[in-house]
Amino acid sequence: MSLKKPTKVIGISSGKGGVGKTTVSVNIAAALVKQGLDVLLLDGDLGLANVQLALGAASEYNFSHVLSGGKTLDEVVVKTSSGVDLVPGASGLKDLASLSEKETGSVIQAFSSLTKQYDIFIIDTAAGISTSVVSLLGACHHRIIVLKDDPSSIADAYATIKVLFLEGITQDIYLLPNEVTGMEHGSQLFRNLNKVIVKFLGFEASYAGFVKQDDAIPLAWKKALPIVSCLPNSQSAREFRNLANFVNNLSSKMDDTGGLQFFFNQLHSPSRSASLGG
């Protein structure tokens, strides 16, 4: 009898939009595929289709069709040219945190019945700190918070971490400074925010790495391809490959069996629903 391999679940978020969260999600996913891993990427950004644009993918169906029971997950998943399997998002995603027990069971079945088994499941969440975003992040094995060296970005990243803290989540939170001038700039931005986290929340976040500001990234968006695919020798492509190595080395929580079922079991566990007012 073959057992389902454990699937590592990674949430990528930010306190606000416009900090490069989707660019990070898409390029980490594409870089992991280049390492020979099977990666499923869920666009959790409420139907804006940014992930589809970044991957040059088009789909007639999206996750709302799975929620309604009209399509299976296998029928919705899009195989992109970069090798990343994509679950297109939809406005129905906002209801994930408040599904009924029967609906939750249907979604769990949809993920557990996927024909393909995945090494890594990446969720590109919506920006902000809504209940659904916090629920999604709380159900992940690991959470990466993307931020820029901008007062509002830093404040909103801290707000995201504070909400996670209030829900009892203080582990496996990683900061990722984006569009920095170099290694020292990224390290300094991490240290400055981490000091605030330690002072007011009493725990430390971890450092995921950094991505430098790179004029090649807008070119990749115009090509509708991940930069690791279309401009693999660029500075940021090398940094995204480093981030992919970082993600690949994170614990897969071997004690959480059931593959992707773990994610939805956690998302709708009684204790989490109660803490989120469900």
C-alpha positions in Angstrom: 0.0 0.0 0.0 1.4 3.4 -0.9 1.1 6.2 1.5 0.5 9.8 0.5 3.6 11.8 0.9 3.4 14.7 3.4 2.7 18.0 1.6 4.5 21.1 3.0 2.0 24.0 3.2 3.5 27.5 2.9 1.5 30.7 3.2 2.9 33.9 1.7 1.3 37.1 2.8 1.8 40.8 3.5 0.2 43.5 5.5 -0.7 45.5 2.4 -0.8 45.3 -1.4 1.9 46.4 -3.7 4.9 44.9 -1.9 5.6 42.1 -4.4 3.9 39.2 -2.6 2.6 37.6 -5.8 5.9 38.0 -7.5 7.5 36.2 -4.6 4.9 33.4 -4.5 5.1 32.8 -8.3 8.9 32.8 -8.5 9.5 30.6 -5.4 7.0 28.1 -6.9 8.6 28.2 -10.3 12.1 27.8 -8.8 11.0 24.8 -6.7 9.7 23.2 -9.9 13.1 23.6 -11.4 14.5 21.7 -8.5 12.3 18.8 -9.5 9.5 19.3 -7.0 5.8 19.1 -7.6 4.2 22.4 -6.6 0.6 23.5 -6.3 -0.1 27.2 -6.0 -3.4 28.6 -4.8 -4.3 32.1 -5.8 -6.0 33.4 -2.6 -6.3 37.0 -3.7 -10.1 37.1 -4.1 -10.4 36.8 -7.8 -7.9 39.5 -8.9 -6.2 36.9 -11.0 -2.7 38.4 -10.4 -1.2 34.9 -10.2 -2.7 33.9 -13.5 -1.3 37.1 -15.1 2.2 36.4 -13.6 2.2 32.9 -14.9 0.6 33.6 -18.3 -2.2 31.2 -17.5 -5.9 31.5 -18.5 -8.7 29.4 -17.1 -12.4 29.1 -17.7 -12.9 27.7 -14.2 -11.6 28.7 -10.7 -11.9 27.5 -7.1 -15.5 28.9 -6.8 -16.6 26.1 -9.1 -15.1 23.6 -6.7 -16.9 25.2 -3.8 -20.2 25.0 -5.7 -19.6 21.4 -6.5 -19.7 22.1 -10.3 -16.1 21.0 -10.9 -13.6 18.7 -9.3 -10.2 20.2 -8.3 -8.5 18.2 -11.0 -10.7 19.9 -13.5 -9.9 23.3 -12.2 -6.1 23.0 -11.8 -4.2 24.7 -14.6 -0.8 23.4 -15.7 1.3 26.5 -16.4 4.2 26.8 -18.9 6.7 27.1 -15.9 5.5 23.8 -14.6 3.6 25.2 -11.6 0.1 23.7 -11.1 -2.3 26.6 -10.3 -5.6 26.7 -8.6 -7.1 30.0 -9.9 -8.7 32.1 -7.2 -12.2 33.5 -7.0 -14.3 35.7 -4.8 -15.8 32.6 -3.3 -12.5 32.0 -1.5 -13.5 34.6 1.1 -16.0 32.0 2.4 -13.4 29.4 3.2 -13.3 30.5 6.9 -17.0 30.0 7.3 -17.9 26.9 5.3 -20.4 24.5 6.9 -19.2 21.1 8.2 -20.6 19.5 5.1 -19.0 22.0 2.7 -15.7 21.6 4.6 -15.9 17.9 4.1 -16.4 18.4 0.4 -13.4 20.6 0.1 -11.2 18.2 2.1 -12.3 15.4 -0.2 -11.6 17.6 -3.3 -8.0 18.1 -2.1 -7.4 14.6 -0.8 -8.8 13.1 -4.1 -6.4 15.0 -6.3 -4.9 12.6 -8.8 -1.4 14.2 -8.4 0.4 14.3 -5.1 2.4 17.5 -4.3 5.6 18.2 -2.4 4.7 21.8 -1.7 1.4 23.7 -1.5 1.9 27.5 -1.7 -0.9 29.9 -0.9 -0.6 33.4 -2.1 -3.0 35.1 0.3 -4.9 38.3 -0.2 -3.2 41.4 1.4 -4.5 42.6 4.7 -5.6 40.9 7.9 -9.1 39.8 7.3 -10.4 36.7 9.1 -10.0 34.6 6.0 -6.4 35.6 5.5 -5.6 34.9 9.2 -7.4 31.5 8.9 -5.4 30.6 5.8 -2.1 31.6 7.4 -3.0 29.8 10.7 -3.6 26.5 8.8 -0.2 26.6 7.1 2.9 24.9 8.3 5.0 28.0 7.6 4.2 31.7 7.0 6.3 34.1 5.0 5.5 37.8 5.5 6.7 40.0 2.6 7.5 43.7 3.4 9.3 46.7 1.9 11.3 49.5 3.5 8.3 51.7 3.6 6.6 52.9 6.9 3.1 51.7 5.9 4.5 48.3 4.7 6.4 47.8 7.9 3.4 48.9 10.1 1.1 46.6 8.2 3.5 43.6 8.3 3.7 44.1 12.1 -0.1 44.3 12.3 -0.4 40.9 10.4 2.1 39.3 12.8 0.2 40.8 15.8 -3.1 39.3 14.7 -1.4 36.0 14.3 0.1 36.4 17.8 -3.4 37.1 19.2 -4.6 33.8 17.6 -1.7 32.0 19.4 0.5 31.7 16.4 4.1 32.6 17.2 6.1 29.9 15.4 7.2 29.4 11.8 6.8 33.1 11.0 9.4 34.4 8.6 10.1 37.9 7.4 11.1 38.5 3.8 12.3 42.1 2.9 11.7 42.8 -0.7 13.1 45.4 -3.1 16.0 46.2 -0.9 19.4 47.6 -2.0 21.4 44.6 -0.8 22.1 42.1 1.8 22.8 44.6 4.6 19.7 46.6 3.8 17.6 43.4 4.0 19.2 42.3 7.3 18.7 45.7 8.8 15.0 45.9 7.9 14.5 42.4 9.4 16.4 43.4 12.6 14.4 46.6 13.0 11.0 44.9 12.7 12.1 41.9 14.8 13.1 44.2 17.7 9.5 45.6 17.7 8.1 42.1 17.6 10.2 41.0 20.5 9.5 44.2 22.6 5.7 44.2 22.2 4.8 40.6 21.4 7.5 38.7 23.2 8.7 36.3 20.5 11.1 36.4 17.6 10.3 36.0 13.9 12.8 34.3 11.6 14.6 35.6 8.6 13.8 34.1 5.2 16.3 36.1 3.1 15.8 39.1 0.9 15.2 40.2 -2.7 16.9 43.2 -4.2 15.2 45.8 -6.2 15.6 44.6 -9.8 14.4 46.4 -13.0 14.1 43.0 -14.7 11.1 42.0 -12.6 8.6 44.4 -14.5 10.0 42.9 -17.7 9.1 39.4 -16.5 5.6 40.6 -15.7 5.3 42.0 -19.3 6.3 38.6 -20.6 3.8 36.9 -18.2 6.4 34.5 -17.0 8.3 34.0 -13.7 11.6 35.8 -13.8 13.4 32.5 -12.9 12.0 31.2 -16.2 12.5 34.1 -18.6 15.5 35.9 -17.1 17.3 33.1 -15.1 20.6 35.0 -14.9 19.1 38.1 -13.3 20.0 39.1 -9.8 16.5 38.6 -8.4 16.2 35.1 -10.2 19.3 34.0 -8.2 17.7 35.3 -5.0 14.4 33.5 -5.7 16.4 30.3 -6.2 18.0 30.9 -2.8 14.5 31.4 -1.3 13.3 28.2 -3.0 16.2 26.4 -1.3 15.1 27.9 2.0 11.5 26.8 1.6 12.6 23.3 0.5 14.7 22.9 3.7 11.8 23.9 6.0 10.2 21.2 8.0 7.4 19.3 6.3 5.9 18.4 9.7 6.0 14.7 9.1 3.7 14.1 12.0 0.8 15.8 10.1 -0.4 13.0 7.8 -2.9 13.1 5.0 -1.1 15.4 2.5 -3.2 18.5 1.6 -6.0 17.3 3.9 -3.9 18.7 6.8 -4.4 22.2 5.6 -8.2 22.1 5.6 -8.4 20.0 8.8 -6.4 22.8 10.5 -8.4 25.6 8.8 -11.6 24.2 10.3 -10.5 22.6 13.5 -12.9 23.4 16.4 -10.2 25.2 18.4 -9.3 27.4 15.5 -12.9 28.1 14.6 -13.6 29.1 18.1 -10.6 31.4 18.4 -11.6 33.1 15.1 -15.2 33.5 16.2 -16.5 30.7 13.9 
